[in-house]
Amino acid sequence: MKTVKVYGPGCKRCEATETMIRNAAARLGIEVEIEKVTSAQSIAAAGVMSTPAVSVDGKLVHAGGLPDETRLEQWLKV
């Protein structure tokens, strides 16, 4: 199972990012546990400079804007 964190204040782009992750995981048949990180302190502590941001299994893989579908699938496959 992959552990994915979505960093952001809970805006529409953050929600869309979470949906994209769930859809990609379903297409790939991968189980994911998604945690939403909305605390400004926690976001800053993770080194995130712009949101939404995504980490997979503890590695920050994306920050700022919606992620690309193809790259999202690659992050989940690793």
A tleap script that builds the chain and sets N, CA, C and O, in Angstrom:
source leaprc.protein.ff14SB
mol = sequence {
  NMET LYS THR VAL LYS VAL TYR GLY PRO GLY
  CYS LYS ARG CYS GLU ALA THR GLU THR MET
  ILE ARG ASN ALA ALA ALA ARG LEU GLY ILE
  GLU VAL GLU ILE GLU LYS VAL THR SER ALA
  GLN SER ILE ALA ALA ALA GLY VAL MET SER
  THR PRO ALA VAL SER VAL ASP GLY LYS LEU
  VAL HIE ALA GLY GLY LEU PRO ASP GLU THR
  ARG LEU GLU GLN TRP LEU LYS CVAL
}
set mol.1.N position { 0.843 -1.181 0.000 }
set mol.1.CA position { 0.000 0.000 0.000 }
set mol.1.C position { 0.885 1.240 0.000 }
set mol.1.O position { 1.874 1.317 0.729 }
set mol.2.N position { 0.510 2.204 -0.830 }
set mol.2.CA position { 1.220 3.476 -0.920 }
set mol.2.C position { 0.599 4.467 0.061 }
set mol.2.O position { -0.620 4.526 0.224 }
set mol.3.N position { 1.457 5.235 0.703 }
set mol.3.CA position { 1.003 6.316 1.576 }
set mol.3.C position { 1.218 7.621 0.834 }
set mol.3.O position { 2.348 7.966 0.488 }
set mol.4.N position { 0.141 8.343 0.589 }
set mol.4.CA position { 0.196 9.583 -0.171 }
set mol.4.C position { -0.326 10.715 0.708 }
set mol.4.O position { -1.363 10.588 1.359 }
set mol.5.N position { 0.411 11.822 0.714 }
set mol.5.CA position { -0.045 13.010 1.429 }
set mol.5.C position { -0.296 14.116 0.416 }
set mol.5.O position { 0.512 14.354 -0.481 }
set mol.6.N position { -1.426 14.783 0.575 }
set mol.6.CA position { -1.756 15.944 -0.246 }
set mol.6.C position { -1.672 17.160 0.671 }
set mol.6.O position { -2.431 17.281 1.633 }
set mol.7.N position { -0.741 18.057 0.360 }
set mol.7.CA position { -0.530 19.258 1.164 }
set mol.7.C position { -1.271 20.432 0.543 }
set mol.7.O position { -1.144 20.694 -0.653 }
set mol.8.N position { -2.041 21.132 1.355 }
set mol.8.CA position { -2.750 22.309 0.876 }
set mol.8.C position { -3.833 22.723 1.838 }
set mol.8.O position { -4.195 21.964 2.737 }
set mol.9.N position { -4.356 23.922 1.658 }
set mol.9.CA position { -5.344 24.457 2.590 }
set mol.9.C position { -6.746 23.880 2.430 }
set mol.9.O position { -7.642 24.233 3.197 }
set mol.10.N position { -6.954 23.013 1.466 }
set mol.10.CA position { -8.280 22.452 1.237 }
set mol.10.C position { -9.022 23.127 0.105 }
set mol.10.O position { -10.249 23.057 0.029 }
set mol.11.N position { -8.283 23.780 -0.777 }
set mol.11.CA position { -8.875 24.484 -1.913 }
set mol.11.C position { -9.366 23.492 -2.977 }
set mol.11.O position { -9.174 22.283 -2.850 }
set mol.12.N position { -9.992 24.019 -4.009 }
set mol.12.CA position { -10.518 23.164 -5.085 }
set mol.12.C position { -9.405 22.385 -5.784 }
set mol.12.O position { -9.598 21.226 -6.153 }
set mol.13.N position { -8.235 23.018 -5.968 }
set mol.13.CA position { -7.129 22.305 -6.619 }
set mol.13.C position { -6.627 21.162 -5.742 }
set mol.13.O position { -6.229 20.112 -6.247 }
set mol.14.N position { -6.648 21.370 -4.436 }
set mol.14.CA position { -6.232 20.307 -3.511 }
set mol.14.C position { -7.211 19.134 -3.586 }
set mol.14.O position { -6.800 17.974 -3.624 }
set mol.15.N position { -8.487 19.444 -3.606 }
set mol.15.CA position { -9.514 18.401 -3.722 }
set mol.15.C position { -9.395 17.670 -5.062 }
set mol.15.O position { -9.536 16.449 -5.121 }
set mol.16.N position { -9.135 18.419 -6.135 }
set mol.16.CA position { -8.979 17.812 -7.460 }
set mol.16.C position { -7.754 16.904 -7.486 }
set mol.16.O position { -7.781 15.841 -8.108 }
set mol.17.N position { -6.683 17.317 -6.815 }
set mol.17.CA position { -5.480 16.498 -6.751 }
set mol.17.C position { -5.771 15.180 -6.052 }
set mol.17.O position { -5.339 14.123 -6.512 }
set mol.18.N position { -6.497 15.235 -4.950 }
set mol.18.CA position { -6.863 14.007 -4.229 }
set mol.18.C position { -7.688 13.083 -5.124 }
set mol.18.O position { -7.456 11.875 -5.152 }
set mol.19.N position { -8.644 13.644 -5.848 }
set mol.19.CA position { -9.472 12.849 -6.756 }
set mol.19.C position { -8.626 12.214 -7.849 }
set mol.19.O position { -8.824 11.050 -8.199 }
set mol.20.N position { -7.681 12.983 -8.389 }
set mol.20.CA position { -6.792 12.454 -9.432 }
set mol.20.C position { -5.985 11.272 -8.909 }
set mol.20.O position { -5.795 10.282 -9.615 }
set mol.21.N position { -5.512 11.378 -7.673 }
set mol.21.CA position { -4.725 10.294 -7.071 }
set mol.21.C position { -5.588 9.050 -6.897 }
set mol.21.O position { -5.169 7.944 -7.239 }
set mol.22.N position { -6.778 9.235 -6.371 }
set mol.22.CA position { -7.691 8.086 -6.179 }
set mol.22.C position { -8.024 7.403 -7.518 }
set mol.22.O position { -8.038 6.176 -7.610 }
set mol.23.N position { -8.290 8.211 -8.547 }
set mol.23.CA position { -8.622 7.652 -9.867 }
set mol.23.C position { -7.433 6.917 -10.480 }
set mol.23.O position { -7.599 5.837 -11.046 }
set mol.24.N position { -6.238 7.492 -10.372 }
set mol.24.CA position { -5.034 6.851 -10.917 }
set mol.24.C position { -4.762 5.539 -10.196 }
set mol.24.O position { -4.426 4.540 -10.832 }
set mol.25.N position { -4.902 5.532 -8.880 }
set mol.25.CA position { -4.674 4.312 -8.099 }
set mol.25.C position { -5.674 3.225 -8.497 }
set mol.25.O position { -5.312 2.054 -8.614 }
set mol.26.N position { -6.920 3.615 -8.701 }
set mol.26.CA position { -7.945 2.645 -9.110 }
set mol.26.C position { -7.625 2.068 -10.483 }
set mol.26.O position { -7.759 0.863 -10.697 }
set mol.27.N position { -7.199 2.926 -11.418 }
set mol.27.CA position { -6.836 2.446 -12.769 }
set mol.27.C position { -5.684 1.456 -12.704 }
set mol.27.O position { -5.656 0.477 -13.448 }
set mol.28.N position { -4.724 1.717 -11.803 }
set mol.28.CA position { -3.534 0.878 -11.703 }
set mol.28.C position { -3.724 -0.317 -10.773 }
set mol.28.O position { -2.873 -1.205 -10.718 }
set mol.29.N position { -4.832 -0.338 -10.047 }
set mol.29.CA position { -5.069 -1.427 -9.095 }
set mol.29.C position { -4.151 -1.357 -7.892 }
set mol.29.O position { -3.769 -2.387 -7.337 }
set mol.30.N position { -3.796 -0.145 -7.485 }
set mol.30.CA position { -2.888 0.067 -6.355 }
set mol.30.C position { -3.681 0.622 -5.181 }
set mol.30.O position { -4.476 1.550 -5.333 }
set mol.31.N position { -3.450 0.036 -4.004 }
set mol.31.CA position { -4.091 0.554 -2.802 }
set mol.31.C position { -3.335 1.774 -2.320 }
set mol.31.O position { -2.106 1.759 -2.248 }
set mol.32.N position { -4.062 2.834 -1.990 }
set mol.32.CA position { -3.432 4.035 -1.460 }
set mol.32.C position { -4.133 4.484 -0.189 }
set mol.32.O position { -5.348 4.354 -0.045 }
set mol.33.N position { -3.347 5.008 0.712 }
set mol.33.CA position { -3.869 5.665 1.897 }
set mol.33.C position { -3.549 7.134 1.710 }
set mol.33.O position { -2.378 7.507 1.639 }
set mol.34.N position { -4.567 7.972 1.630 }
set mol.34.CA position { -4.359 9.393 1.369 }
set mol.34.C position { -4.616 10.190 2.640 }
set mol.34.O position { -5.660 10.069 3.281 }
set mol.35.N position { -3.632 11.005 2.978 }
set mol.35.CA position { -3.762 11.901 4.122 }
set mol.35.C position { -3.741 13.327 3.604 }
set mol.35.O position { -2.879 13.689 2.803 }
set mol.36.N position { -4.688 14.138 4.060 }
set mol.36.CA position { -4.698 15.549 3.689 }
set mol.36.C position { -4.013 16.331 4.799 }
set mol.36.O position { -4.386 16.229 5.967 }
set mol.37.N position { -3.003 17.115 4.420 }
set mol.37.CA position { -2.270 17.930 5.375 }
set mol.37.C position { -2.657 19.381 5.123 }
set mol.37.O position { -2.297 19.954 4.094 }
set mol.38.N position { -3.388 19.973 6.060 }
set mol.38.CA position { -3.895 21.325 5.857 }
set mol.38.C position { -3.267 22.355 6.789 }
set mol.38.O position { -3.439 23.556 6.581 }
set mol.39.N position { -2.551 21.911 7.799 }
set mol.39.CA position { -1.918 22.822 8.750 }
set mol.39.C position { -0.750 23.547 8.090 }
set mol.39.O position { 0.136 22.914 7.516 }
set mol.40.N position { -0.753 24.876 8.176 }
set mol.40.CA position { 0.336 25.663 7.574 }
set mol.40.C position { 1.682 25.268 8.157 }
set mol.40.O position { 2.680 25.237 7.437 }
set mol.41.N position { 1.724 24.964 9.456 }
set mol.41.CA position { 2.972 24.547 10.092 }
set mol.41.C position { 3.474 23.236 9.511 }
set mol.41.O position { 4.661 23.104 9.211 }
set mol.42.N position { 2.590 22.272 9.350 }
set mol.42.CA position { 2.966 20.961 8.810 }
set mol.42.C position { 3.391 21.061 7.354 }
set mol.42.O position { 4.317 20.375 6.920 }
set mol.43.N position { 2.711 21.916 6.605 }
set mol.43.CA position { 3.053 22.119 5.192 }
set mol.43.C position { 4.459 22.709 5.092 }
set mol.43.O position { 5.273 22.248 4.292 }
set mol.44.N position { 4.741 23.722 5.897 }
set mol.44.CA position { 6.063 24.349 5.886 }
set mol.44.C position { 7.143 23.379 6.362 }
set mol.44.O position { 8.241 23.353 5.807 }
set mol.45.N position { 6.839 22.583 7.384 }
set mol.45.CA position { 7.803 21.622 7.920 }
set mol.45.C position { 8.185 20.566 6.888 }
set mol.45.O position { 9.285 20.015 6.930 }
set mol.46.N position { 7.266 20.287 5.958 }
set mol.46.CA position { 7.538 19.302 4.906 }
set mol.46.C position { 8.356 19.909 3.763 }
set mol.46.O position { 8.738 19.207 2.827 }
set mol.47.N position { 8.621 21.212 3.847 }
set mol.47.CA position { 9.401 21.876 2.801 }
set mol.47.C position { 8.590 22.284 1.593 }
set mol.47.O position { 9.151 22.577 0.537 }
set mol.48.N position { 7.282 22.308 1.732 }
set mol.48.CA position { 6.399 22.664 0.616 }
set mol.48.C position { 6.350 24.184 0.485 }
set mol.48.O position { 6.042 24.893 1.443 }
set mol.49.N position { 6.659 24.675 -0.721 }
set mol.49.CA position { 6.651 26.110 -0.973 }
set mol.49.C position { 5.395 26.574 -1.694 }
set mol.49.O position { 5.015 27.739 -1.572 }
set mol.50.N position { 4.737 25.683 -2.449 }
set mol.50.CA position { 3.478 26.029 -3.104 }
set mol.50.C position { 2.578 24.798 -3.124 }
set mol.50.O position { 3.044 23.661 -3.190 }
set mol.51.N position { 1.279 25.060 -3.066 }
set mol.51.CA position { 0.318 23.971 -2.991 }
set mol.51.C position { -0.583 23.971 -4.221 }
set mol.51.O position { -0.676 24.988 -4.908 }
set mol.52.N position { -1.241 22.870 -4.511 }
set mol.52.CA position { -1.149 21.617 -3.793 }
set mol.52.C position { 0.188 20.928 -4.037 }
set mol.52.O position { 0.822 21.093 -5.079 }
set mol.53.N position { 0.586 20.156 -3.043 }
set mol.53.CA position { 1.813 19.366 -3.146 }
set mol.53.C position { 1.471 17.917 -2.806 }
set mol.53.O position { 0.482 17.639 -2.128 }
set mol.54.N position { 2.306 17.005 -3.288 }
set mol.54.CA position { 2.051 15.582 -3.099 }
set mol.54.C position { 3.339 14.896 -2.669 }
set mol.54.O position { 4.405 15.140 -3.233 }
set mol.55.N position { 3.226 14.034 -1.662 }
set mol.55.CA position { 4.342 13.159 -1.317 }
set mol.55.C position { 3.845 11.721 -1.405 }
set mol.55.O position { 2.701 11.418 -1.066 }
set mol.56.N position { 4.729 10.846 -1.868 }
set mol.56.CA position { 4.410 9.420 -1.968 }
set mol.56.C position { 5.443 8.676 -1.142 }
set mol.56.O position { 6.645 8.786 -1.384 }
set mol.57.N position { 4.966 7.920 -0.169 }
set mol.57.CA position { 5.835 7.172 0.739 }
set mol.57.C position { 6.949 8.041 1.317 }
set mol.57.O position { 8.106 7.624 1.390 }
set mol.58.N position { 6.581 9.256 1.726 }
set mol.58.CA position { 7.512 10.149 2.402 }
set mol.58.C position { 8.387 10.997 1.508 }
set mol.58.O position { 9.162 11.812 2.008 }
set mol.59.N position { 8.287 10.830 0.192 }
set mol.59.CA position { 9.109 11.610 -0.741 }
set mol.59.C position { 8.236 12.653 -1.439 }
set mol.59.O position { 7.241 12.310 -2.076 }
set mol.60.N position { 8.614 13.921 -1.314 }
set mol.60.CA position { 7.879 14.995 -1.980 }
set mol.60.C position { 8.122 14.889 -3.485 }
set mol.60.O position { 9.260 14.974 -3.945 }
set mol.61.N position { 7.037 14.701 -4.251 }
set mol.61.CA position { 7.182 14.481 -5.691 }
set mol.61.C position { 6.581 15.597 -6.536 }
set mol.61.O position { 6.821 15.663 -7.742 }
set mol.62.N position { 5.793 16.482 -5.902 }
set mol.62.CA position { 5.118 17.526 -6.683 }
set mol.62.C position { 4.753 18.693 -5.784 }
set mol.62.O position { 4.375 18.511 -4.627 }
set mol.63.N position { 4.874 19.908 -6.337 }
set mol.63.CA position { 4.418 21.099 -5.621 }
set mol.63.C position { 3.939 22.142 -6.619 }
set mol.63.O position { 4.613 22.425 -7.610 }
set mol.64.N position { 2.775 22.707 -6.350 }
set mol.64.CA position { 2.244 23.798 -7.161 }
set mol.64.C position { 1.439 23.344 -8.361 }
set mol.64.O position { 1.995 22.767 -9.295 }
set mol.65.N position { 0.150 23.590 -8.353 }
set mol.65.CA position { -0.714 23.252 -9.478 }
set mol.65.C position { -1.120 21.797 -9.493 }
set mol.65.O position { -0.674 21.001 -8.666 }
set mol.66.N position { -1.968 21.462 -10.439 }
set mol.66.CA position { -2.424 20.078 -10.573 }
set mol.66.C position { -1.322 19.222 -11.185 }
set mol.66.O position { -0.655 19.656 -12.125 }
set mol.67.N position { -1.121 18.013 -10.666 }
set mol.67.CA position { -0.096 17.142 -11.236 }
set mol.67.C position { -0.518 16.589 -12.595 }
set mol.67.O position { -1.707 16.473 -12.892 }
set mol.68.N position { 0.457 16.259 -13.397 }
set mol.68.CA position { 0.235 15.623 -14.690 }
set mol.68.C position { -0.196 14.174 -14.460 }
set mol.68.O position { 0.407 13.474 -13.647 }
set mol.69.N position { -1.228 13.721 -15.166 }
set mol.69.CA position { -1.763 12.357 -14.984 }
set mol.69.C position { -0.690 11.281 -15.184 }
set mol.69.O position { -0.608 10.338 -14.396 }
set mol.70.N position { 0.120 11.414 -16.217 }
set mol.70.CA position { 1.136 10.409 -16.528 }
set mol.70.C position { 2.174 10.342 -15.420 }
set mol.70.O position { 2.557 9.257 -14.982 }
set mol.71.N position { 2.626 11.499 -14.970 }
set mol.71.CA position { 3.620 11.533 -13.895 }
set mol.71.C position { 3.023 11.005 -12.599 }
set mol.71.O position { 3.710 10.338 -11.826 }
set mol.72.N position { 1.769 11.295 -12.360 }
set mol.72.CA position { 1.093 10.803 -11.166 }
set mol.72.C position { 1.093 9.276 -11.151 }
set mol.72.O position { 1.385 8.663 -10.124 }
set mol.73.N position { 0.774 8.676 -12.263 }
set mol.73.CA position { 0.792 7.205 -12.349 }
set mol.73.C position { 2.196 6.658 -12.124 }
set mol.73.O position { 2.359 5.622 -11.479 }
set mol.74.N position { 3.207 7.339 -12.646 }
set mol.74.CA position { 4.592 6.895 -12.442 }
set mol.74.C position { 4.966 6.941 -10.961 }
set mol.74.O position { 5.619 6.025 -10.460 }
set mol.75.N position { 4.557 7.997 -10.260 }
set mol.75.CA position { 4.866 8.096 -8.837 }
set mol.75.C position { 4.227 6.956 -8.057 }
set mol.75.O position { 4.827 6.436 -7.117 }
set mol.76.N position { 3.028 6.569 -8.433 }
set mol.76.CA position { 2.333 5.511 -7.714 }
set mol.76.C position { 2.909 4.132 -8.026 }
set mol.76.O position { 2.841 3.237 -7.184 }
set mol.77.N position { 3.469 3.946 -9.205 }
set mol.77.CA position { 4.026 2.669 -9.610 }
set mol.77.C position { 5.345 2.334 -8.915 }
set mol.77.O position { 5.673 1.163 -8.729 }
set mol.78.N position { 6.095 3.364 -8.532 }
set mol.78.CA position { 7.437 3.145 -7.963 }
set mol.78.C position { 7.353 2.525 -6.603 }
set mol.78.O position { 8.382 2.271 -5.976 }
savepdb mol mol.pdb
quit
